[in-house]
Amino acid sequence: MNKEAFLSFGIKHQKVTIESIGSEVFVRPMSYAATAAMSLCATVQDRFLVAAVFGLVDEDGKQLFTLEGKDELSTAMPMAVIQEIAVKVIEISSIGSDSLVK
């Protein structure tokens, strides 16, 4: 198997329902880089935000937000929405929600 074939098995995005906004969004599982960034967060709230930033994607799988632009998401959406998105991302990532708590 070559590199391209191997990488074709990588992260795939999917549509999930976010009840708190009454809409479907596309999310992708956490990558190693996203998980590493989340591990550096000092608070549970920051971990939720990082999971949402890395997890929210458009229908083509392109990330909607960056860590540099996370303030846009954090000020535009209620914490409950960010938390619900983060929980969906964590669920499809096969990492336990206990990863959010140090």
ABEGO torsion letter per residue (X at the ends): XBAAAAAAABBBBBBBBBAAAGBBBBBBBBBAAAAAAAAABABAAAAAAAAAAAABBBAAGBBABBAAAAAAAAAABBAAAAAAAAAAAAAAAGBBAAAABX
